[in-house]
Amino acid sequence: MSGDPYRGTDCSEVLLRVFEYIDHEMTTPDCERFKVHLEECGDCLSEYHRDVLLKTIVRRSCGPERAPKALRLQILAQITHVSVDLGEA
Ligand SMILES: [Zn+2]
C-alpha cells in the first residue's frame, strides 16, 4: 500500500515485534527502521516504553529466565491499567 509516512514500517509490525527490538534480536536494517518509526510515532513509542518497563519488572521478579507470555500479558495489563507516567510533558 502506498502513502505510508513511516517508510514502510507499519504500526502493527512495530507492536508485534517490539520485544525483538528491545532484545536486539533483529537485523540492523530492521532495527534502524524501528528506530526511525519510534522517533516519529508517539503511539508506538509509548508502547515501546511500556514494554521496556515491563521487561524490567519481569526480569526483576523472575531472574534471568524469560517469563511466559501469559505472565507478560498479565503484567502488561496491570501496567496499562496503572498508566505509568513516562515523563511525557
Ligand atoms: Zn507506529
PDB file of the backbone (N, CA, C, O) and the ligand in Angstrom, with CONECT records:
HET     ZN  A 101       1
ATOM      1  N   MET A   1       0.833  -1.198   0.000  1.00  0.00           N
ATOM      2  CA  MET A   1       0.000   0.000   0.000  1.00  0.00           C
ATOM      3  C   MET A   1       0.877   1.261   0.000  1.00  0.00           C
ATOM      4  O   MET A   1       1.926   1.287   0.644  1.00  0.00           O
ATOM      5  N   SER A   2       0.460   2.271  -0.699  1.00  0.00           N
ATOM      6  CA  SER A   2       1.274   3.482  -0.780  1.00  0.00           C
ATOM      7  C   SER A   2       0.794   4.518   0.238  1.00  0.00           C
ATOM      8  O   SER A   2      -0.258   4.366   0.859  1.00  0.00           O
ATOM      9  N   GLY A   3       1.596   5.574   0.391  1.00  0.00           N
ATOM     10  CA  GLY A   3       1.214   6.667   1.260  1.00  0.00           C
ATOM     11  C   GLY A   3       1.560   6.438   2.715  1.00  0.00           C
ATOM     12  O   GLY A   3       1.111   7.188   3.583  1.00  0.00           O
ATOM     13  N   ASP A   4       2.344   5.423   2.995  1.00  0.00           N
ATOM     14  CA  ASP A   4       2.758   5.190   4.378  1.00  0.00           C
ATOM     15  C   ASP A   4       3.826   6.201   4.770  1.00  0.00           C
ATOM     16  O   ASP A   4       4.900   6.219   4.167  1.00  0.00           O
ATOM     17  N   PRO A   5       3.564   7.031   5.749  1.00  0.00           N
ATOM     18  CA  PRO A   5       4.529   8.066   6.138  1.00  0.00           C
ATOM     19  C   PRO A   5       5.732   7.513   6.879  1.00  0.00           C
ATOM     20  O   PRO A   5       6.704   8.239   7.091  1.00  0.00           O
ATOM     21  N   TYR A   6       5.695   6.269   7.274  1.00  0.00           N
ATOM     22  CA  TYR A   6       6.775   5.718   8.092  1.00  0.00           C
ATOM     23  C   TYR A   6       7.662   4.750   7.308  1.00  0.00           C
ATOM     24  O   TYR A   6       8.096   3.726   7.837  1.00  0.00           O
ATOM     25  N   ARG A   7       7.921   5.076   6.068  1.00  0.00           N
ATOM     26  CA  ARG A   7       8.857   4.305   5.256  1.00  0.00           C
ATOM     27  C   ARG A   7       8.590   2.805   5.297  1.00  0.00           C
ATOM     28  O   ARG A   7       9.514   2.002   5.427  1.00  0.00           O
ATOM     29  N   GLY A   8       7.340   2.446   5.186  1.00  0.00           N
ATOM     30  CA  GLY A   8       7.021   1.028   5.079  1.00  0.00           C
ATOM     31  C   GLY A   8       6.967   0.289   6.394  1.00  0.00           C
ATOM     32  O   GLY A   8       6.646  -0.899   6.430  1.00  0.00           O
ATOM     33  N   THR A   9       7.276   0.976   7.469  1.00  0.00           N
ATOM     34  CA  THR A   9       7.156   0.322   8.766  1.00  0.00           C
ATOM     35  C   THR A   9       5.753   0.545   9.297  1.00  0.00           C
ATOM     36  O   THR A   9       5.315   1.679   9.492  1.00  0.00           O
ATOM     37  N   ASP A  10       5.069  -0.542   9.522  1.00  0.00           N
ATOM     38  CA  ASP A  10       3.689  -0.479   9.934  1.00  0.00           C
ATOM     39  C   ASP A  10       3.601  -0.524  11.456  1.00  0.00           C
ATOM     40  O   ASP A  10       4.365  -1.231  12.112  1.00  0.00           O
ATOM     41  N   CYS A  11       2.659   0.240  12.008  1.00  0.00           N
ATOM     42  CA  CYS A  11       2.485   0.241  13.467  1.00  0.00           C
ATOM     43  C   CYS A  11       2.236  -1.169  13.988  1.00  0.00           C
ATOM     44  O   CYS A  11       2.747  -1.548  15.042  1.00  0.00           O
ATOM     45  N   SER A  12       1.457  -1.936  13.252  1.00  0.00           N
ATOM     46  CA  SER A  12       1.138  -3.287  13.728  1.00  0.00           C
ATOM     47  C   SER A  12       2.398  -4.143  13.774  1.00  0.00           C
ATOM     48  O   SER A  12       2.552  -4.986  14.658  1.00  0.00           O
ATOM     49  N   GLU A  13       3.306  -3.919  12.807  1.00  0.00           N
ATOM     50  CA  GLU A  13       4.561  -4.670  12.819  1.00  0.00           C
ATOM     51  C   GLU A  13       5.410  -4.260  14.021  1.00  0.00           C
ATOM     52  O   GLU A  13       6.016  -5.104  14.681  1.00  0.00           O
ATOM     53  N   VAL A  14       5.446  -2.983  14.292  1.00  0.00           N
ATOM     54  CA  VAL A  14       6.226  -2.493  15.423  1.00  0.00           C
ATOM     55  C   VAL A  14       5.692  -3.088  16.723  1.00  0.00           C
ATOM     56  O   VAL A  14       6.456  -3.576  17.556  1.00  0.00           O
ATOM     57  N   LEU A  15       4.385  -3.042  16.882  1.00  0.00           N
ATOM     58  CA  LEU A  15       3.789  -3.542  18.124  1.00  0.00           C
ATOM     59  C   LEU A  15       4.014  -5.039  18.274  1.00  0.00           C
ATOM     60  O   LEU A  15       4.160  -5.560  19.380  1.00  0.00           O
ATOM     61  N   LEU A  16       4.036  -5.715  17.129  1.00  0.00           N
ATOM     62  CA  LEU A  16       4.210  -7.164  17.142  1.00  0.00           C
ATOM     63  C   LEU A  16       5.644  -7.558  17.492  1.00  0.00           C
ATOM     64  O   LEU A  16       5.881  -8.560  18.167  1.00  0.00           O
ATOM     65  N   ARG A  17       6.594  -6.751  17.020  1.00  0.00           N
ATOM     66  CA  ARG A  17       7.996  -7.146  17.136  1.00  0.00           C
ATOM     67  C   ARG A  17       8.800  -6.267  18.085  1.00  0.00           C
ATOM     68  O   ARG A  17      10.030  -6.328  18.099  1.00  0.00           O
ATOM     69  N   VAL A  18       8.113  -5.454  18.875  1.00  0.00           N
ATOM     70  CA  VAL A  18       8.828  -4.507  19.722  1.00  0.00           C
ATOM     71  C   VAL A  18       9.751  -5.218  20.720  1.00  0.00           C
ATOM     72  O   VAL A  18      10.786  -4.675  21.107  1.00  0.00           O
ATOM     73  N   PHE A  19       9.372  -6.432  21.133  1.00  0.00           N
ATOM     74  CA  PHE A  19      10.236  -7.185  22.049  1.00  0.00           C
ATOM     75  C   PHE A  19      11.536  -7.590  21.363  1.00  0.00           C
ATOM     76  O   PHE A  19      12.596  -7.608  21.989  1.00  0.00           O
ATOM     77  N   GLU A  20      11.450  -7.913  20.084  1.00  0.00           N
ATOM     78  CA  GLU A  20      12.677  -8.241  19.340  1.00  0.00           C
ATOM     79  C   GLU A  20      13.601  -7.032  19.293  1.00  0.00           C
ATOM     80  O   GLU A  20      14.821  -7.150  19.411  1.00  0.00           O
ATOM     81  N   TYR A  21      12.984  -5.864  19.117  1.00  0.00           N
ATOM     82  CA  TYR A  21      13.761  -4.631  19.062  1.00  0.00           C
ATOM     83  C   TYR A  21      14.442  -4.376  20.413  1.00  0.00           C
ATOM     84  O   TYR A  21      15.627  -4.049  20.470  1.00  0.00           O
ATOM     85  N   ILE A  22      13.683  -4.530  21.480  1.00  0.00           N
ATOM     86  CA  ILE A  22      14.212  -4.306  22.822  1.00  0.00           C
ATOM     87  C   ILE A  22      15.332  -5.306  23.124  1.00  0.00           C
ATOM     88  O   ILE A  22      16.337  -4.961  23.746  1.00  0.00           O
ATOM     89  N   ASP A  23      15.144  -6.537  22.678  1.00  0.00           N
ATOM     90  CA  ASP A  23      16.127  -7.595  22.951  1.00  0.00           C
ATOM     91  C   ASP A  23      17.285  -7.600  21.955  1.00  0.00           C
ATOM     92  O   ASP A  23      18.193  -8.426  22.055  1.00  0.00           O
ATOM     93  N   HIS A  24      17.251  -6.672  20.994  1.00  0.00           N
ATOM     94  CA  HIS A  24      18.277  -6.613  19.943  1.00  0.00           C
ATOM     95  C   HIS A  24      18.351  -7.927  19.166  1.00  0.00           C
ATOM     96  O   HIS A  24      19.434  -8.407  18.832  1.00  0.00           O
ATOM     97  N   GLU A  25      17.211  -8.482  18.894  1.00  0.00           N
ATOM     98  CA  GLU A  25      17.166  -9.745  18.160  1.00  0.00           C
ATOM     99  C   GLU A  25      16.892  -9.526  16.680  1.00  0.00           C
ATOM    100  O   GLU A  25      16.746 -10.495  15.935  1.00  0.00           O
ATOM    101  N   MET A  26      16.819  -8.290  16.242  1.00  0.00           N
ATOM    102  CA  MET A  26      16.553  -8.041  14.830  1.00  0.00           C
ATOM    103  C   MET A  26      17.839  -7.680  14.087  1.00  0.00           C
ATOM    104  O   MET A  26      18.866  -7.356  14.683  1.00  0.00           O
ATOM    105  N   THR A  27      17.734  -7.751  12.773  1.00  0.00           N
ATOM    106  CA  THR A  27      18.862  -7.334  11.949  1.00  0.00           C
ATOM    107  C   THR A  27      19.015  -5.815  12.029  1.00  0.00           C
ATOM    108  O   THR A  27      18.068  -5.113  12.383  1.00  0.00           O
ATOM    109  N   THR A  28      20.180  -5.321  11.709  1.00  0.00           N
ATOM    110  CA  THR A  28      20.446  -3.889  11.800  1.00  0.00           C
ATOM    111  C   THR A  28      19.477  -3.047  10.964  1.00  0.00           C
ATOM    112  O   THR A  28      18.976  -2.039  11.463  1.00  0.00           O
ATOM    113  N   PRO A  29      19.194  -3.422   9.710  1.00  0.00           N
ATOM    114  CA  PRO A  29      18.234  -2.628   8.933  1.00  0.00           C
ATOM    115  C   PRO A  29      16.856  -2.557   9.594  1.00  0.00           C
ATOM    116  O   PRO A  29      16.225  -1.500   9.612  1.00  0.00           O
ATOM    117  N   ASP A  30      16.398  -3.677  10.130  1.00  0.00           N
ATOM    118  CA  ASP A  30      15.110  -3.684  10.823  1.00  0.00           C
ATOM    119  C   ASP A  30      15.156  -2.778  12.045  1.00  0.00           C
ATOM    120  O   ASP A  30      14.217  -2.036  12.332  1.00  0.00           O
ATOM    121  N   CYS A  31      16.263  -2.860  12.747  1.00  0.00           N
ATOM    122  CA  CYS A  31      16.469  -2.051  13.938  1.00  0.00           C
ATOM    123  C   CYS A  31      16.385  -0.559  13.586  1.00  0.00           C
ATOM    124  O   CYS A  31      15.744   0.226  14.286  1.00  0.00           O
ATOM    125  N   GLU A  32      17.039  -0.199  12.500  1.00  0.00           N
ATOM    126  CA  GLU A  32      17.038   1.193  12.054  1.00  0.00           C
ATOM    127  C   GLU A  32      15.625   1.643  11.691  1.00  0.00           C
ATOM    128  O   GLU A  32      15.200   2.745  12.038  1.00  0.00           O
ATOM    129  N   ARG A  33      14.916   0.775  10.994  1.00  0.00           N
ATOM    130  CA  ARG A  33      13.536   1.085  10.604  1.00  0.00           C
ATOM    131  C   ARG A  33      12.683   1.354  11.837  1.00  0.00           C
ATOM    132  O   ARG A  33      11.913   2.314  11.881  1.00  0.00           O
ATOM    133  N   PHE A  34      12.832   0.495  12.830  1.00  0.00           N
ATOM    134  CA  PHE A  34      12.036   0.640  14.047  1.00  0.00           C
ATOM    135  C   PHE A  34      12.407   1.924  14.778  1.00  0.00           C
ATOM    136  O   PHE A  34      11.548   2.627  15.310  1.00  0.00           O
ATOM    137  N   LYS A  35      13.711   2.213  14.792  1.00  0.00           N
ATOM    138  CA  LYS A  35      14.182   3.409  15.477  1.00  0.00           C
ATOM    139  C   LYS A  35      13.551   4.659  14.854  1.00  0.00           C
ATOM    140  O   LYS A  35      13.057   5.546  15.549  1.00  0.00           O
ATOM    141  N   VAL A  36      13.589   4.692  13.523  1.00  0.00           N
ATOM    142  CA  VAL A  36      13.007   5.822  12.804  1.00  0.00           C
ATOM    143  C   VAL A  36      11.512   5.929  13.109  1.00  0.00           C
ATOM    144  O   VAL A  36      10.986   7.013  13.364  1.00  0.00           O
ATOM    145  N   HIS A  37      10.851   4.783  13.077  1.00  0.00           N
ATOM    146  CA  HIS A  37       9.407   4.786  13.312  1.00  0.00           C
ATOM    147  C   HIS A  37       9.083   5.274  14.729  1.00  0.00           C
ATOM    148  O   HIS A  37       8.161   6.065  14.927  1.00  0.00           O
ATOM    149  N   LEU A  38       9.847   4.796  15.701  1.00  0.00           N
ATOM    150  CA  LEU A  38       9.593   5.172  17.094  1.00  0.00           C
ATOM    151  C   LEU A  38       9.814   6.668  17.309  1.00  0.00           C
ATOM    152  O   LEU A  38       9.156   7.292  18.142  1.00  0.00           O
ATOM    153  N   GLU A  39      10.748   7.231  16.546  1.00  0.00           N
ATOM    154  CA  GLU A  39      11.001   8.669  16.676  1.00  0.00           C
ATOM    155  C   GLU A  39       9.844   9.488  16.122  1.00  0.00           C
ATOM    156  O   GLU A  39       9.620  10.631  16.518  1.00  0.00           O
ATOM    157  N   GLU A  40       9.116   8.873  15.195  1.00  0.00           N
ATOM    158  CA  GLU A  40       8.058   9.624  14.519  1.00  0.00           C
ATOM    159  C   GLU A  40       6.664   9.277  15.010  1.00  0.00           C
ATOM    160  O   GLU A  40       5.716  10.026  14.777  1.00  0.00           O
ATOM    161  N   CYS A  41       6.537   8.154  15.683  1.00  0.00           N
ATOM    162  CA  CYS A  41       5.219   7.667  16.044  1.00  0.00           C
ATOM    163  C   CYS A  41       5.072   7.593  17.566  1.00  0.00           C
ATOM    164  O   CYS A  41       5.625   6.701  18.211  1.00  0.00           O
ATOM    165  N   GLY A  42       4.338   8.519  18.115  1.00  0.00           N
ATOM    166  CA  GLY A  42       4.165   8.593  19.563  1.00  0.00           C
ATOM    167  C   GLY A  42       3.489   7.372  20.145  1.00  0.00           C
ATOM    168  O   GLY A  42       3.829   6.933  21.243  1.00  0.00           O
ATOM    169  N   ASP A  43       2.536   6.823  19.418  1.00  0.00           N
ATOM    170  CA  ASP A  43       1.812   5.648  19.922  1.00  0.00           C
ATOM    171  C   ASP A  43       2.758   4.478  20.127  1.00  0.00           C
ATOM    172  O   ASP A  43       2.755   3.834  21.176  1.00  0.00           O
ATOM    173  N   CYS A  44       3.572   4.213  19.104  1.00  0.00           N
ATOM    174  CA  CYS A  44       4.497   3.091  19.194  1.00  0.00           C
ATOM    175  C   CYS A  44       5.586   3.370  20.227  1.00  0.00           C
ATOM    176  O   CYS A  44       6.077   2.456  20.891  1.00  0.00           O
ATOM    177  N   LEU A  45       5.955   4.637  20.353  1.00  0.00           N
ATOM    178  CA  LEU A  45       6.998   4.993  21.318  1.00  0.00           C
ATOM    179  C   LEU A  45       6.521   4.720  22.740  1.00  0.00           C
ATOM    180  O   LEU A  45       7.277   4.189  23.554  1.00  0.00           O
ATOM    181  N   SER A  46       5.289   5.073  23.042  1.00  0.00           N
ATOM    182  CA  SER A  46       4.805   4.811  24.396  1.00  0.00           C
ATOM    183  C   SER A  46       4.629   3.322  24.632  1.00  0.00           C
ATOM    184  O   SER A  46       4.820   2.838  25.748  1.00  0.00           O
ATOM    185  N   GLU A  47       4.263   2.593  23.580  1.00  0.00           N
ATOM    186  CA  GLU A  47       4.183   1.137  23.695  1.00  0.00           C
ATOM    187  C   GLU A  47       5.572   0.561  23.956  1.00  0.00           C
ATOM    188  O   GLU A  47       5.743  -0.355  24.761  1.00  0.00           O
ATOM    189  N   TYR A  48       6.544   1.113  23.265  1.00  0.00           N
ATOM    190  CA  TYR A  48       7.928   0.684  23.450  1.00  0.00           C
ATOM    191  C   TYR A  48       8.384   0.927  24.890  1.00  0.00           C
ATOM    192  O   TYR A  48       8.969   0.046  25.520  1.00  0.00           O
ATOM    193  N   HIS A  49       8.113   2.127  25.403  1.00  0.00           N
ATOM    194  CA  HIS A  49       8.492   2.443  26.781  1.00  0.00           C
ATOM    195  C   HIS A  49       7.818   1.504  27.757  1.00  0.00           C
ATOM    196  O   HIS A  49       8.427   1.061  28.731  1.00  0.00           O
ATOM    197  N   ARG A  50       6.547   1.199  27.490  1.00  0.00           N
ATOM    198  CA  ARG A  50       5.785   0.324  28.365  1.00  0.00           C
ATOM    199  C   ARG A  50       6.408  -1.076  28.381  1.00  0.00           C
ATOM    200  O   ARG A  50       6.501  -1.721  29.426  1.00  0.00           O
ATOM    201  N   ASP A  51       6.828  -1.524  27.206  1.00  0.00           N
ATOM    202  CA  ASP A  51       7.402  -2.865  27.108  1.00  0.00           C
ATOM    203  C   ASP A  51       8.787  -2.936  27.761  1.00  0.00           C
ATOM    204  O   ASP A  51       9.155  -3.952  28.351  1.00  0.00           O
ATOM    205  N   VAL A  52       9.539  -1.851  27.645  1.00  0.00           N
ATOM    206  CA  VAL A  52      10.835  -1.803  28.329  1.00  0.00           C
ATOM    207  C   VAL A  52      10.621  -1.901  29.828  1.00  0.00           C
ATOM    208  O   VAL A  52      11.320  -2.635  30.527  1.00  0.00           O
ATOM    209  N   LEU A  53       9.645  -1.151  30.307  1.00  0.00           N
ATOM    210  CA  LEU A  53       9.310  -1.177  31.725  1.00  0.00           C
ATOM    211  C   LEU A  53       8.854  -2.564  32.132  1.00  0.00           C
ATOM    212  O   LEU A  53       9.248  -3.082  33.176  1.00  0.00           O
ATOM    213  N   LEU A  54       8.026  -3.152  31.300  1.00  0.00           N
ATOM    214  CA  LEU A  54       7.515  -4.499  31.553  1.00  0.00           C
ATOM    215  C   LEU A  54       8.656  -5.494  31.660  1.00  0.00           C
ATOM    216  O   LEU A  54       8.683  -6.329  32.564  1.00  0.00           O
ATOM    217  N   LYS A  55       9.587  -5.400  30.742  1.00  0.00           N
ATOM    218  CA  LYS A  55      10.738  -6.305  30.750  1.00  0.00           C
ATOM    219  C   LYS A  55      11.540  -6.150  32.033  1.00  0.00           C
ATOM    220  O   LYS A  55      12.008  -7.133  32.608  1.00  0.00           O
ATOM    221  N   THR A  56      11.692  -4.919  32.470  1.00  0.00           N
ATOM    222  CA  THR A  56      12.430  -4.658  33.703  1.00  0.00           C
ATOM    223  C   THR A  56      11.749  -5.327  34.884  1.00  0.00           C
ATOM    224  O   THR A  56      12.399  -5.951  35.722  1.00  0.00           O
ATOM    225  N   ILE A  57      10.446  -5.189  34.938  1.00  0.00           N
ATOM    226  CA  ILE A  57       9.685  -5.778  36.048  1.00  0.00           C
ATOM    227  C   ILE A  57       9.752  -7.299  35.982  1.00  0.00           C
ATOM    228  O   ILE A  57       9.959  -7.960  37.000  1.00  0.00           O
ATOM    229  N   VAL A  58       9.578  -7.851  34.789  1.00  0.00           N
ATOM    230  CA  VAL A  58       9.618  -9.302  34.624  1.00  0.00           C
ATOM    231  C   VAL A  58      10.980  -9.836  35.023  1.00  0.00           C
ATOM    232  O   VAL A  58      11.080 -10.859  35.699  1.00  0.00           O
ATOM    233  N   ARG A  59      12.019  -9.149  34.607  1.00  0.00           N
ATOM    234  CA  ARG A  59      13.376  -9.592  34.902  1.00  0.00           C
ATOM    235  C   ARG A  59      13.615  -9.571  36.410  1.00  0.00           C
ATOM    236  O   ARG A  59      14.254 -10.462  36.968  1.00  0.00           O
ATOM    237  N   ARG A  60      13.089  -8.540  37.046  1.00  0.00           N
ATOM    238  CA  ARG A  60      13.302  -8.379  38.472  1.00  0.00           C
ATOM    239  C   ARG A  60      12.588  -9.492  39.247  1.00  0.00           C
ATOM    240  O   ARG A  60      13.105  -9.992  40.246  1.00  0.00           O
ATOM    241  N   SER A  61      11.403  -9.870  38.778  1.00  0.00           N
ATOM    242  CA  SER A  61      10.606 -10.833  39.534  1.00  0.00           C
ATOM    243  C   SER A  61      10.933 -12.279  39.157  1.00  0.00           C
ATOM    244  O   SER A  61      10.604 -13.198  39.908  1.00  0.00           O
ATOM    245  N   CYS A  62      11.566 -12.491  38.023  1.00  0.00           N
ATOM    246  CA  CYS A  62      11.786 -13.861  37.562  1.00  0.00           C
ATOM    247  C   CYS A  62      13.255 -14.181  37.326  1.00  0.00           C
ATOM    248  O   CYS A  62      13.568 -15.267  36.837  1.00  0.00           O
ATOM    249  N   GLY A  63      14.155 -13.283  37.654  1.00  0.00           N
ATOM    250  CA  GLY A  63      15.550 -13.551  37.408  1.00  0.00           C
ATOM    251  C   GLY A  63      15.850 -13.566  35.923  1.00  0.00           C
ATOM    252  O   GLY A  63      15.118 -12.971  35.133  1.00  0.00           O
ATOM    253  N   PRO A  64      16.926 -14.244  35.536  1.00  0.00           N
ATOM    254  CA  PRO A  64      17.349 -14.237  34.142  1.00  0.00           C
ATOM    255  C   PRO A  64      16.417 -15.015  33.216  1.00  0.00           C
ATOM    256  O   PRO A  64      16.465 -14.844  31.998  1.00  0.00           O
ATOM    257  N   GLU A  65      15.573 -15.866  33.788  1.00  0.00           N
ATOM    258  CA  GLU A  65      14.650 -16.660  32.975  1.00  0.00           C
ATOM    259  C   GLU A  65      13.644 -15.748  32.288  1.00  0.00           C
ATOM    260  O   GLU A  65      13.234 -14.728  32.842  1.00  0.00           O
ATOM    261  N   ARG A  66      13.257 -16.122  31.092  1.00  0.00           N
ATOM    262  CA  ARG A  66      12.214 -15.380  30.402  1.00  0.00           C
ATOM    263  C   ARG A  66      10.854 -15.761  30.976  1.00  0.00           C
ATOM    264  O   ARG A  66      10.557 -16.935  31.195  1.00  0.00           O
ATOM    265  N   ALA A  67      10.051 -14.755  31.210  1.00  0.00           N
ATOM    266  CA  ALA A  67       8.710 -15.023  31.726  1.00  0.00           C
ATOM    267  C   ALA A  67       7.842 -15.598  30.618  1.00  0.00           C
ATOM    268  O   ALA A  67       7.993 -15.239  29.451  1.00  0.00           O
ATOM    269  N   PRO A  68       6.940 -16.486  30.986  1.00  0.00           N
ATOM    270  CA  PRO A  68       5.997 -16.993  29.993  1.00  0.00           C
ATOM    271  C   PRO A  68       5.129 -15.860  29.460  1.00  0.00           C
ATOM    272  O   PRO A  68       4.893 -14.859  30.136  1.00  0.00           O
ATOM    273  N   LYS A  69       4.670 -16.043  28.254  1.00  0.00           N
ATOM    274  CA  LYS A  69       3.925 -14.978  27.597  1.00  0.00           C
ATOM    275  C   LYS A  69       2.688 -14.567  28.402  1.00  0.00           C
ATOM    276  O   LYS A  69       2.335 -13.390  28.470  1.00  0.00           O
ATOM    277  N   ALA A  70       2.044 -15.559  29.005  1.00  0.00           N
ATOM    278  CA  ALA A  70       0.837 -15.255  29.779  1.00  0.00           C
ATOM    279  C   ALA A  70       1.153 -14.285  30.914  1.00  0.00           C
ATOM    280  O   ALA A  70       0.386 -13.364  31.198  1.00  0.00           O
ATOM    281  N   LEU A  71       2.297 -14.510  31.554  1.00  0.00           N
ATOM    282  CA  LEU A  71       2.686 -13.633  32.656  1.00  0.00           C
ATOM    283  C   LEU A  71       2.983 -12.230  32.149  1.00  0.00           C
ATOM    284  O   LEU A  71       2.608 -11.233  32.765  1.00  0.00           O
ATOM    285  N   ARG A  72       3.661 -12.179  31.020  1.00  0.00           N
ATOM    286  CA  ARG A  72       3.944 -10.873  30.408  1.00  0.00           C
ATOM    287  C   ARG A  72       2.660 -10.097  30.185  1.00  0.00           C
ATOM    288  O   ARG A  72       2.548  -8.923  30.539  1.00  0.00           O
ATOM    289  N   LEU A  73       1.692 -10.783  29.589  1.00  0.00           N
ATOM    290  CA  LEU A  73       0.445 -10.116  29.265  1.00  0.00           C
ATOM    291  C   LEU A  73      -0.279  -9.666  30.527  1.00  0.00           C
ATOM    292  O   LEU A  73      -0.899  -8.604  30.568  1.00  0.00           O
ATOM    293  N   GLN A  74      -0.182 -10.506  31.553  1.00  0.00           N
ATOM    294  CA  GLN A  74      -0.816 -10.178  32.824  1.00  0.00           C
ATOM    295  C   GLN A  74      -0.216  -8.884  33.393  1.00  0.00           C
ATOM    296  O   GLN A  74      -0.930  -7.972  33.810  1.00  0.00           O
ATOM    297  N   ILE A  75       1.102  -8.842  33.394  1.00  0.00           N
ATOM    298  CA  ILE A  75       1.797  -7.666  33.913  1.00  0.00           C
ATOM    299  C   ILE A  75       1.519  -6.458  33.036  1.00  0.00           C
ATOM    300  O   ILE A  75       1.305  -5.349  33.526  1.00  0.00           O
ATOM    301  N   LEU A  76       1.525  -6.695  31.736  1.00  0.00           N
ATOM    302  CA  LEU A  76       1.259  -5.609  30.801  1.00  0.00           C
ATOM    303  C   LEU A  76      -0.106  -5.001  31.068  1.00  0.00           C
ATOM    304  O   LEU A  76      -0.267  -3.781  31.037  1.00  0.00           O
ATOM    305  N   ALA A  77      -1.086  -5.849  31.330  1.00  0.00           N
ATOM    306  CA  ALA A  77      -2.433  -5.384  31.633  1.00  0.00           C
ATOM    307  C   ALA A  77      -2.430  -4.516  32.874  1.00  0.00           C
ATOM    308  O   ALA A  77      -3.099  -3.485  32.931  1.00  0.00           O
ATOM    309  N   GLN A  78      -1.663  -4.951  33.875  1.00  0.00           N
ATOM    310  CA  GLN A  78      -1.566  -4.168  35.111  1.00  0.00           C
ATOM    311  C   GLN A  78      -0.937  -2.811  34.852  1.00  0.00           C
ATOM    312  O   GLN A  78      -1.430  -1.782  35.312  1.00  0.00           O
ATOM    313  N   ILE A  79       0.156  -2.826  34.111  1.00  0.00           N
ATOM    314  CA  ILE A  79       0.852  -1.574  33.809  1.00  0.00           C
ATOM    315  C   ILE A  79      -0.067  -0.628  33.050  1.00  0.00           C
ATOM    316  O   ILE A  79      -0.165   0.559  33.360  1.00  0.00           O
ATOM    317  N   THR A  80      -0.733  -1.182  32.057  1.00  0.00           N
ATOM    318  CA  THR A  80      -1.635  -0.377  31.251  1.00  0.00           C
ATOM    319  C   THR A  80      -2.708   0.245  32.127  1.00  0.00           C
ATOM    320  O   THR A  80      -3.101   1.396  31.938  1.00  0.00           O
ATOM    321  N   HIS A  81      -3.168  -0.532  33.081  1.00  0.00           N
ATOM    322  CA  HIS A  81      -4.222  -0.080  33.982  1.00  0.00           C
ATOM    323  C   HIS A  81      -3.728   1.087  34.825  1.00  0.00           C
ATOM    324  O   HIS A  81      -4.419   2.091  35.003  1.00  0.00           O
ATOM    325  N   VAL A  82      -2.516   0.926  35.335  1.00  0.00           N
ATOM    326  CA  VAL A  82      -1.941   1.940  36.202  1.00  0.00           C
ATOM    327  C   VAL A  82      -1.585   3.196  35.401  1.00  0.00           C
ATOM    328  O   VAL A  82      -1.550   4.301  35.943  1.00  0.00           O
ATOM    329  N   SER A  83      -1.319   3.007  34.096  1.00  0.00           N
ATOM    330  CA  SER A  83      -0.947   4.099  33.211  1.00  0.00           C
ATOM    331  C   SER A  83       0.226   4.902  33.763  1.00  0.00           C
ATOM    332  O   SER A  83       0.066   5.981  34.334  1.00  0.00           O
ATOM    333  N   VAL A  84       1.388   4.339  33.571  1.00  0.00           N
ATOM    334  CA  VAL A  84       2.618   4.890  34.124  1.00  0.00           C
ATOM    335  C   VAL A  84       3.012   6.177  33.393  1.00  0.00           C
ATOM    336  O   VAL A  84       2.926   6.258  32.168  1.00  0.00           O
ATOM    337  N   ASP A  85       3.432   7.147  34.140  1.00  0.00           N
ATOM    338  CA  ASP A  85       3.926   8.386  33.554  1.00  0.00           C
ATOM    339  C   ASP A  85       5.368   8.202  33.129  1.00  0.00           C
ATOM    340  O   ASP A  85       6.245   7.983  33.965  1.00  0.00           O
ATOM    341  N   LEU A  86       5.613   8.289  31.832  1.00  0.00           N
ATOM    342  CA  LEU A  86       6.951   8.034  31.338  1.00  0.00           C
ATOM    343  C   LEU A  86       7.687   9.331  31.007  1.00  0.00           C
ATOM    344  O   LEU A  86       8.603   9.350  30.184  1.00  0.00           O
ATOM    345  N   GLY A  87       7.277  10.394  31.652  1.00  0.00           N
ATOM    346  CA  GLY A  87       7.990  11.637  31.506  1.00  0.00           C
ATOM    347  C   GLY A  87       7.551  12.461  30.312  1.00  0.00           C
ATOM    348  O   GLY A  87       8.278  13.349  29.867  1.00  0.00           O
ATOM    349  N   GLU A  88       6.368  12.177  29.790  1.00  0.00           N
ATOM    350  CA  GLU A  88       5.875  12.959  28.661  1.00  0.00           C
ATOM    351  C   GLU A  88       5.243  14.248  29.181  1.00  0.00           C
ATOM    352  O   GLU A  88       4.258  14.232  29.919  1.00  0.00           O
ATOM    353  N   ALA A  89       5.836  15.345  28.778  1.00  0.00           N
ATOM    354  CA  ALA A  89       5.349  16.682  29.138  1.00  0.00           C
ATOM    355  C   ALA A  89       4.733  16.725  30.524  1.00  0.00           C
ATOM    356  O   ALA A  89       4.280  17.780  30.967  1.00  0.00           O
TER     357      ALA A  89
HETATM  358 ZN    ZN A 101       3.573   3.472  14.954  1.00  0.00          ZN2+
END
